[in-house]
Amino acid sequence: MVQAGDALARRRFLGFLAASPLAGALFPGGLGSGEAQAADAAATSITAAEQAINVFDLQAVAERTMRPAHLGYLQTGVLDDRTVAANRDGFHKYGFRARRLVDVGTVDLSIELFGQTWASPVALAPVSSQRAFHQDAERPSARAAQRRGALQTISTLTNVSFETLIDDRQAPLWFQLYPTNDPKTARRLVERADAAGAGAIVLTVDLLAGGMRRETQAALARRDAGNCAQCHDRTAGFPDYLRRKAMFDGLDLSRTTALGDPRLTWDYVRQVRSWTKKPVLVKGIMSGQDAEQALTHGADGIVVSNHGGRAEESLVGAIDVLPEVVAAVRKRAPILIDGGFRRGSDVFKALGLGATAVCIGRPYIWGLSAYGQLGVETAMRLIDEELTSAMRQAGVGRVSRISGADVVKL
Ligand SMILES: Cc1cc2nc3c(=O)[nH]c(=O)nc-3n(C[C@H](O)[C@H](O)[C@H](O)COP(=O)(O)O)c2cc1C
């Protein structure tokens, strides 16, 4: 089972220690107050969103309350989940430079992307099939993004239609495209999202040939004794699976047999570019060479991502390749990044290394699963608060002023 990250592991350990008869012998003076609080949180778990001190608190609730198959779907990486871990480990290779006596009375988190202003550099990544996590599917997430003024990209594979979500968000959402193996289907999806008011199209390229095996997902599904057939008809074929996704309503799916096509090459980016006047971003970039290719073939932006460790078991974290992508892009296009961001200080480091914005996936779904819209808002608020305090400690009052000079390679 994938572990959430160091903080959670540490907290569980502290919880174990606090509850153990060894605690008095090991810590005669008692645990320090922060540690004691963490230990207490692990031992008792929170009972309301407001009690969460970080996103791992939301994860703990989600893990306790979700059915095993859905938890597996959320947490899984591929093979041994080592690229999930690599995404987290990458942040420990960088620190930031603390600066004193700078006026940081006001901290401005806002960013501009393609002429539009967003309240925070932390955006919601596309996550499919959110009915697995909440009865209202993607709607609480869109409403949370609205409340926080945040950018959100909506998956191709939503349970609720893009139009409904734009109504909930009351602002342009970005639309993520799985191209499928049929260009006609892809074009229809782009045209529909465009007509609904999409702010940009995000073409995901890391699963075109299918991902590597998701073993954690398979293992937890095996342990789920629930009646999966109620919602998942395993006897129906792929077109039937797609037909249950809102964006495929009314499409001729007779030739659509997969979410991607392993034969696609960079020319496909140009093709998607020709279907819309909106900005097109390519998501799933993990090298400087591919960032260059994407821009050469008409992309307006890059999303550095390994799909949260769900595509390839490369053992390379997203933050590890950010510097080479920044060097290849040479400020010609915005660079977004996702994969393992759990702390505001993680976000700070990516912005310092040259990212324009950062997306989170699992953390907001932990919030969604635990507390619905309020849980998503809580995940976003906690990370924004941590980013604000990191900026204050680094003596930087505006996101646009965070630079390479603020980041220290350890
Ligand atoms: C349950 C789940 C479903 C996802 N669905 C999609 C999707 O439909 N399209 C897509 O481009 N990425 C999808 N992703 C990947 C996310 O957009 C993002 O790249 C990843 O979650 C970031 O890593 P993090 O979860 O560590 O923050 C999904 C991720 C998860 C965890």
The ligand as a Gaussian input file, in Angstrom:
#p B3LYP/6-31G(d) Opt

LIG

0 1
 C       -7.425000       9.040000      -9.091000
 C       -6.672000       9.834000     -10.118000
 C       -7.246000      10.058000     -11.350000
 C       -6.576000      10.814000     -12.302000
 N       -7.182000      11.081000     -13.496000
 C       -6.534000      11.812000     -14.431000
 C       -7.162000      12.153000     -15.652000
 O       -8.314000      11.817000     -15.901000
 N       -6.444000      12.866000     -16.551000
 C       -5.146000      13.273000     -16.313000
 O       -4.524000      13.915000     -17.163000
 N       -4.551000      12.995000     -15.137000
 C       -5.199000      12.300000     -14.195000
 N       -4.593000      12.037000     -13.003000
 C       -3.254000      12.583000     -12.733000
 C       -3.370000      13.971000     -12.075000
 O       -3.864000      14.902000     -12.992000
 C       -1.990000      14.479000     -11.588000
 O       -1.067000      14.387000     -12.634000
 C       -1.480000      13.714000     -10.366000
 O       -2.530000      13.320000      -9.520000
 C       -0.504000      14.606000      -9.582000
 O        0.085000      13.919000      -8.548000
 P       -0.416000      13.951000      -7.022000
 O       -1.643000      13.107000      -6.972000
 O        0.743000      13.357000      -6.306000
 O       -0.670000      15.382000      -6.647000
 C       -5.272000      11.317000     -12.027000
 C       -4.692000      11.077000     -10.772000
 C       -5.385000      10.361000      -9.811000
 C       -4.738000      10.168000      -8.464000

